[in-house]
Amino acid sequence: MSAIAGIWSLNGEAPVSEACRSMLQALTIYGPDDTAQYTGSSIALGRCLLRLLPEDDFDAQPLSAPGVTALVADIRLDNRIELGLELGLSSQQTGVMADSAMLLAAWQRWQEKCVEHLSGAFSFAVWNQQEQHLFLARDHTGERPLVYASTANCFAFASMPKGLHPLSFVGSEVDEDYVARYLMLTNIAIERSIFRRIERLPPGHALSIHREKKKLWRYWQTDRLPELRLGSPEEYLDCFRERFDHAVRVRLRTRGRIGAQLSGGLDSAAVAATAAGMLGAEGRELTCFTAVPRADFQSAASSTHFGNEGPSAAEVAALYPNIRHVLVESSATSFLDILDFNNNLYDHPCFGPNNEVWTNAIMAQAREQGITLLLNGNCGNSTLSYEGLPALSTWLRSGEWGTLARVVRQIHSTHSASMRLVLRHAVWPSLPFWLRRITDPHMRNFTLDYTPLRFEIIERLGLRRDAMSDMSGVGKDGRNALRTLLAYGDTSDTNIAPQGGWQLDSRDPTFDRRVVEFCLMVPLEEFLRGGELRSLARRAMVGRLPSSTLKRRMRGRQSADWYLNLTAVRGRMGAEVERLRSSPLASRMLDLERMSSLIEKWPNHGFEEDEVIGSYHITLTRGLSVGRFLMQYDPDKVTTS
C-alpha cells in the first residue's frame, strides 16, 4: 500500500518539485519502504510505498504509458483475476504486475470509466501532459483516503492532510465549525476535513481537472440500486453468504501472517470464523486478538452489557483448531500517553481515546508476531448485523401495514425488543420535530452532558437541535444506519492509521462494496425475519458461530475497566486541563472549567451509569484528545521553556 501526493502549478510559478518532495516526506510514515516522484514543467506527483502485498515487489510508480504521463496510486485490487481477463492479460503477465500496473492497463483501456471496472481499496491520480488533465478517484466505500486543496493558481492532493500542510497556500488552520459539530456528534458533510483549507474527495467519487474547469461526480450510485427479489429466505441467505465469503476471501492477500480482531459480538466473530475456515482449508493459521479488562476489574451486573469479552470470543476460537487466540490487557498504558501519536496517525483527534489504548496494544502485538494483515468487522452494525428496526417506520409510511403488523407480533413473541422501542422506531420518525421532542424520551431527556464544547458555541451555531435529531437513533429510511454511514462516514483513517503506526493493513469485509449493495437491495424484512433483531447475521452464520454467540442479545462493553484506568491518571488529567489553558484555541472551544470540575469531583461509584459514562468516559477523555489536537495546531499558544 502507498501514500500519494501531487501539486499542479497552473501558472507555472510554484516550485513543484521541491514542494512534492516536502509533501512526500510528510507522508513517509505510511510508506517507509520506497519514495519516488515524477516532475514535469508545472506538476509533480509521487508515492511512498509500504510493501504489504506480494505484488508490491513489482511496484515501479510513478508509472507512464501512451496517453499517461504519470500515474500514482494507493491501491489494493480485489478483482485482479477478473480484471486481468477483461484486459486480455495472461496469468503469467498479471503474476508480475503490481496492482498499480493493472490500474494503468485499465486506464489505457477505459480512461475515466475504469473506476467502473475496479473492485477493492484505492485512491489514485493520473496526469496527461498533452491534454493538461489531472484525474483523481477514490474507491466505492472509501477504504483509502484522499484529500485536496486548491487556489486559482494551484491544485494539490495527498493521501492525508499532513501531506498538504507543507504548502504555504494550505497550511494547517483548524476549522472551528467542524470541531464544534464533531464534539456535538452531529452529521458533518463528508467532503469537509478538520482543516479549513483542505477538502476530502468523498468515497465513490472522481474529480477531473483541466485548466479551465473542474468536475466532481459520484460514479457509485447507491440510490439507484434495484430491489433484490429472490424466491425464498434461504435464497437471500445464500446470496448474502456468497458475497460475504467473497469479501473475506479477497481480503486475505498479504505477504505476511494474518490476524483478526475478535470481540464478543457478531461482526468480528463472523469475519474471524469465515477467515479461519478458509485459511484452515489451506493449512494456515489465524491469530485472533481480544481486548480484555485488567485482572482486578469487577463487572457490575447488567441485563444489557457484559464487561469481559474474552470468554465469549474464546467460544468462537474453540470451534476452529487453526485459530490462535491472544488476550490483550492494556492497563499499563494511559490514553494520555498515546494521544499525540494517534492524533498524528489520523490527522484528527481520537474519537474514543480509551478504546485507542487497547487497539494500539493489539496492533503492537500483531506487528511483533509478523502479522501484516488485521481483519475487523468495524462497519458490521450497518451491514451484516444491522438490527432492522427502522424498517418499521418505512412500512408504516408506505402502507405496508400487513408486514408491519406481522413483524411487530413476531418481535413481541420473541421478546427481542420492547414495545416502547418498537413504537419509537415505527411512529416517531414520521412526527414533526416539535412533537417528537415532547413524546420521545430520548429527545425529551436530551442533555449536553456528553460534550465538552462550550455552551455559548452550541447556542451560537444552533447545534442543539441538530444533535437531538442526529443522535436520536431513529430515521425515516429503513436502512438508516447504512445510509448515514455512506453519506457522512469516512472510515479510511482507521485503515491508514495502522499502516502508519505498525506497518499493518487493516481490512473490513463488512464494508465491502458487494456486501453494501446487497444490504441496500435486500428486502427489509430479512433483517427482522422471525421477529429477531439482526436476523440476517444470526441466520447466515449458523454453522460457523456458536449458538451462544448467535442467540446473545447482550453487548460487550468496550473498555469496561475505563474508570480504573482513568482514576490512576486523575492527577495527570488535571494538569493536562491546566496546560490547555495556554492555548487560546482550546480555551475558546472547550469548556475547561467543566472538565476541571469533573476531575475535582471524582465519583467513587456509579461507573456503569449512563450519566457517569457520558461525563467521564466520553466527555472528559474526548475533550482532552481534542484539546491536545487544537493545542498542536494553535498558532497563538503560549510556549514555555
N, C-alpha and C positions, 0 to 999 in steps of 0.2 A: 504494500500500500504506500501511498505517497501523500505529500502536501504540495500544492501547486501555487504559483503566483505569477503575475504579469502586470506590465504597465505599458500603456499606449499614449504617447505624447502626440496629440492631434496637430499641434502646431510645430512639432519637431524641436522644441526648445528644451525640453526636460532631459537630463542625463539618464536615460532609461537603463543603460547597462549597470551603472553604479546603483541606481535605485532598486533594480531587480535583485542584485546581489544582497542588498540590505534586507529586502523582503524575505528572500530565501533563508538568509542567516537567522532571521527571527523564527522561522518555521522548522529549523533543523531538529528540534526535539521530537517532531513527528516523523522525521525521515533522516536518521543519522548515518545511513549506510552509503549514500551517494548523493551528490548535488550536481546538477548540470543546467545550463540555460542557453537559450538561443537569443541572439541580439541582432536586430535589424536596424535600419536607419532611424526609425521612430518608435520601435516597440522592442520589448524584451520579455520573455517568459521562460519559466523553468520549473523544475520539480526537485523535491527532496525525497529520497526513496528509503523505505524500510522494507527489507526483503522478508515477507511473511508467506507469500505464495510460492509454490515450486517453480513456477514460470518466471518469477521475478529475476532469476539469474539471467534471463534474456532481455531484460528491460534496458532500452537504449535511448530513452527520452532525453531531450525533445526529439520527436520524430518528424520526418518530412517525406513528401512524395509529390508526384504531379498533382497540382491543384491544392496542395497543402504545404505552406511554407514552414509551419511549425505546429505541432500538437503536443500538449501536455495533459496528463490525466492522472487522477487518483481513482483507481478502478479495480473492482473485483467482478469479473463476469461470471454469472451463474448459468449462462447458457452457451458455454464455449462450443460444445459439440453441435448443438442446433445451429448456432451462428456460423460455424465452420462449414456445415452442409449448405446453408443458404448462400454462402460466399463461394462455394465450389472448391474449398480447401481440403486437402487430404489430411488424414490424421498425422502423417509424417510432417506436414507443414505446420499444423497447429501445435504439434508437440514441442516445437522450438520457438513458439511465438509467445511473447508476453501478452497479457490482456490488453495493454495499450496498443500493441501492434495489430491485434484483431479489431480494436476500435478504429484504427487508422484505415484498415481494409473496408470496414463497414462505412466509414465516412466517404471513402472514394466511390463506393457503390451507390449510397443513398443520400449523401450530403446531410442536410439538417434533419431529414426524416430517419436518419439512422437510429435516433432515440427510440423509435417505434419497434426496432428490432433487437434492442438491448434488454437484458434482464440481469439484475444484480445491484451492486452498490457502485456509484460513480459520480464524479464531478470532473468536467474536462473543459478545455479551451482549444479552439482551432483558429489559426491565423492564416489568412490568404493575402499575401503581399500585393499581388496584382489587382485584386478586387478591393483591397483596403477593407477587409471584412474580418471581424472578430466574432466568434460564436462561443457561447457558454451554455452548459446544461448540467442539471442535477438529476439523479435517479428518482424513480417514481415516488418512493416513500421517504426520501431524504436521509438515507443511511450515511452519506458522505456530505460534509459541509462545503459551502462556497459563499463568500461574501464579496462585495464590491463597493467602490466609491468613485465618484466622477465629478468633474467640473466642466466648464466649457472647453477647456484645452487638454484635459487628461482623463483617462479612464484606467482604473486599476482593479485587480481582483486577487483574491488569495483564499486559501482553504480556511484560514482562521483570521479573526480581526488583528491579531498580533502581526500578521504578515503585511497589514496596511499601515500600522502605526508609524513605521519609519518615514512615511511620506508626509511632507510638510502640509499638503493640502487636505490631509485626512486627520492626522493626529489621533488623540485618544480622549477627546472630551466626552464625558458621560452624559447620556440623555436622561435628565431628571424625571421627565414624564414617564419614560419607560420604567425607571426604578420604582416610581410610585405605584404604577399598575402591577408590577411584578410583586411588590410587597403586599398588595391588596389581593393577589391571586385572581385578578380579572384577566379576561382573554386579551392578548396583545396581538396585533396584526403580525402575521408570520414573517413578513418581509423586514420588519424592524429588528434592529440589534440594540444592545445596551449602549453602544457608542453613537453619538449624534450624527456623524457623517458617514456611517457605514450601514449598508443595507445587506440583507440576506437575499440570495437567489432562492425563491421558495422551492420546496420539493416538487418534482414533476413539472418543472418549468424550464424553458430555454430563453436565452437572451441573445438577440442578433444585433450587432452594432456595425454600422457604416459611418463614414464621416458625417454624413448629412442626416442620419436618422438612427433611432434605436427602437427595437421592437421586443417586448416581453410577452410571452404567451405560455399558457398551460397546455402541454401536449398530452397529459394524462387526465382524461375527462371522467372523473369518478361519478359525476352526477348524471351521466348518460348511459350507465350500465343497465342492461335489461334485467328484469327479474328472472331468476333461475327457476325453471319449472321441471321437476322430475316426478317419477311415478309414486314414490313412497319415502317415508322417513329413512329407511335403510339406504336408499339410493343417495340421499343427501349426505348421510354419514360416509358412504363410500367415496363420494366426490370430495368431501372435506378431507378425509384421510389421505387420499391421493395427493391433494395439494399440499397438505401439511407435511407429509412424508417427503415430498419433493423439496419443500422449503428447507427441511432439516438436512437432507442428503447433499444438496448443492452447497451447503454452508460448511461442509466437513473438509473442504480442500485447504490444506495448510502444509507447511514444511516441518512443523514440529509436532509435539504431542497435543492432545485435545482435552479440554476441561469444560466444565459446565457449572454454573451457579445453581444450587438446588435448595429451595426453601421447603416449607411445609404446604405450599399451595399447589393449585392445579397446573399453572402455566409452566413454571420452571420444571416441575415434575414431568409434564408431558414432553417437553423438549429433551430433558435428560434421558427419559426412558426410551424415546424414539431413537435418539442418537446411540444409546447403549446397544439397542437391538441391532442397529445397522453395523456398528463397529464390532460387536461380538461375532457377527457372521464372518468377519474378516480376521478374527483373532486379535483384535485390537482393544486397548483399554480406554476407559473414560474416567477421568478423575473429577469427582463432584465435590464442590466446596459448599459447606453450610455454615453460616454465621450463627454462633450460639452465645448466650449471655455468660457473664462471669460466674465463677463457681459459687460465690456467696449470694447469688441472686435468688430471691424468694418471690415466686409469681403469685399474685393475688388471684383469688377465684374469680372467674369471669364466664359468662354464658355466651360471649361473642368473640373473645380472643384468647389465644394461648401464647405464652411468653417464650417458650423454648421450642424452636422448630427442628432441633436435632433429631429427636425420636421419630417425628413424622417423616423427615427426609430419609432416615435410616430404613424405614419400612419400604420405601421406593428402591433404595440402593440394594436391599437384600434380595430383590427379585432378579437382579442382573449380576451374575458372577464376575463380569468384566468391569463393574463399577468399583473404583477405589474411593471410598468415602472419607473426606477430610473435614473435621470440625474445626472451625476457626473462631478463636476467642481473642478479642482485640482491646480489652480494657486497659492495657498498659499504655495505650496512645490516647491522647485527648484530641477532640476536634480542633482545639486551638493550635495544635502542633501541625495540622495539615492544611489549614485554611489557605495560606499563601500558595502552597504547592498546587492544591486542587483548583483554586481560583485561576491560577495561571494556565493550567491544562485546559480549562473550559473557556477561558477569556470571559468569565461570567461568575457571579457569586454562586457558591454551593447552595443548592435548594434545601437539602436536608443534611446539614453538617454532621450530625451524629451517625447517620447512615453511611456517610462517606468514610468514616473510620473503619467500619468492618468491610466495606467494599475495597478500600485500599489494602487492607490486610489480606483479603482473598487474592487480589491482583498480585501482591508481592509474593505470596506463597506459590501461586501459579507460575510466575516468572522463574522462581528458584527451582522449580521442578521441570523446567524445559518446555512448558506449555506455551504455545504461540497462538492458540485459538481458545476463546472462552465463550461458550454459548449461554444465552439467557432467554428469559421469557418476559421481558420488561413490559411489552405492549399487549400482553395476552388478555388483560382485563377488557380491552376494547375489541378483541377479535375472538380468539379461541374460547375464552371463558366469559364472554360478555353475558351479564346476568339477564338481560332481556326485558326488564320491567317497563322501560319507556315505550315498548310496543303497545302497552295498554292504552296510552293516550292516542296513538295512531289509529287503533281500531275504533276507539270511541268517536273520534272526529270524522273518520271515513265511513261511519255507519256499519262497520263490520261487528255488529253487536252480538251476533251468534258466536263468533270466535271469541270475543271479549268475555261473554258470559261463561263459555265453556272453560277457558283458561283460568278465569278467576275462581270458578268452582274447584278446579284441579289444584290451584295454589292453596286454597283453603283446606282441601282434604290432605295435602301433603305437609301442611304447616311450614312451607318453605319461606313464607313471608307473612307478616301481619297484615290484617285487613286495613289498618291505618296506612301502612306503606303502599299497599295496592291502591287505595283511594288517592294517595298523594301523587302517584305516578299516572293514574288514569285521568283524574279530573283537574288537578291544579294547573298543569301546563296550559290548559285552554282558558283559564280565568284571566281577567285583566290584572295588571300588576298590583293595583291598589287592593283588590280583593284577595289575591294570593298573599299579600303582606299581612293581611288580617287573619286569614284562615290557616296558612301553612305554618306549623310550629317552627320549622327551621328558619323561616323568614321572620316570624313574629319574635323569636328569641335571638335574632341575629345581634351579635356584639362585635366590637372591633378589637377584642382582646387578643386575637390571633396575629395581629400585625404590629410591627414596631414602627410603622410610619407615623409621622407627626400628624396630629388631628387636624391642624389647620390646612395641611396639604390635601387631606382627604376631602375636606369641605370645599376647598377652592377648586379642585378638579372634579367635584361631584362624583366621587368614586364609590360612595356607599351603595347607591342603587345598583351600579354595575356589578359590584361584588355580591350583593344579595342575590341577584339574578344568576350570575355565572357560577356561583358556589352552591346553588340550590340543589343541584344533583338531579334535576328533572328537566325534560325538554320535550318539545312537540315532535321531534324526529325520533322514530322508533329505534334508530341506530345512533342515538345522540352522542354516546361516548366516542365512537369511531369517527363520526362526522366532525366533532370538536377537535379530536386529535389531528385529523387531516387538515383542518382549517387553521389551527393555531399552534399545533405542536411541531417542534423540530427536535428530533431525537439524535441528531448527528453528533452533538457534543459528547454524548455517552459512548459513542463509538470511537471517536478520535482521541478522547482523553486517555483511555488505556494504552493506545498506541504511543502517545507521548510520554506517559509515565512509566510504563512497564514493557514496552515493545510487544504488546498483546493486541490481537484482533478480536474485538467484541462483536458478536453477531446474534441477531434476534430473529429466529424463524417465524415468530408470531406476527411480525410486521412485514412479512414477505408480500410482494405485490399480488400474487395469485391468491394468497390467503385473504388479504384485504378485500380483493374483488369478490371472492366467494361470500364473505361476511356482509358485503353490500348488496349482493344479489339474492341470497338465500331467503326464503320466506321467514318472516319474523317469528313465526310460531316454533321454528326449530330451536330457537334459543330458550323457549319456555315449554317445550313439549312435555306433556305429562304433569304440568304444573310445577316443574322443578326448575329453579333458577340455575343458570349456567348449564342447561340441559345438553347443549351441543357438546361441550367438552366432556361432561360426565359420561355420555353415551359413546362418544368417539374413542375414549381412552379405556373402555372396558377391555380387559385382557392385557393391558400394558401397565396399569397402575393398580395398587392395592385397593380393595373395596373400601378400606378406611379412608383413603385419600379421595375417592370418588364420592363418598357419602358425606364427607366432612363439610359442615356449614360454618364452623368457626374459622376465623382467620388468624394467621400468625401475626404477632405484633413485632415489627422490626425495631431493633434497638430497645428491647423491652427493659433492659437494665440501664436506660439512659440516665435516670436520676442518681444512681450510684456514681456513674462516671462524671456527671456534672457537679455533684456535691464535692467530689475530690478536687475540682479546679475552681471552686466558687471564688476564692480569693483572686485567682488569675483573671477570671471573667470581670470582676470588679475593676481591676487595674486596666483591663482592655477597654472597658467603657470610658474610663478616665482618659485613656490615650486617644480615643476617638474625638474627644473634645478639642484636640489640636487641629482637627480637620473641619474647616468651615462647611465643606460639602456634606460630610457625615452629620455634623450638628444640625444642618439645615433640613436634612431628610429624615433623620431618625429621632425618635422620642427617647433621648438618652436618659432623661430624668426617670421615665418609667422603667427603662431597662435597669438602671441603678437601683431603683426601689425594689424591683423583683429580686435582685441579688441580696439586698439588705433584709428583705422579709422572706427569707428562705423557708419553705414549708418542711415539716417533718413527717407528713403523712399525706394521703390522698393522691399519690403519684399515678394512679390508674384513672383518675377522674379527668374528664374532658377539659375542664377549666384549667387544671394544673398542667396537663399535657400541652394545651394550647399556649399557655403563658411561658412555660419554661422550655419544654422540649422543642417547641416550634418558634415562638416569638423571639425569645432571648437568643437562641443559637443562630437563627436566621438573621436577626438584627446584627449580631457580631460578624457574621460572614459578609453581609452586605456592607457593613461599616468598614471592615478591613479592605474590601474591594474599592470602596469610594475613596478611602484614605490613600490607597496606592495611586489613584488617578487624579487626586485633587491637586491642582497647580498652586493652590493657596495654603496648603497645610503648613503648619509651623513645625520646623525641624529642630531637633535638639541634638547637641553634640554628645 
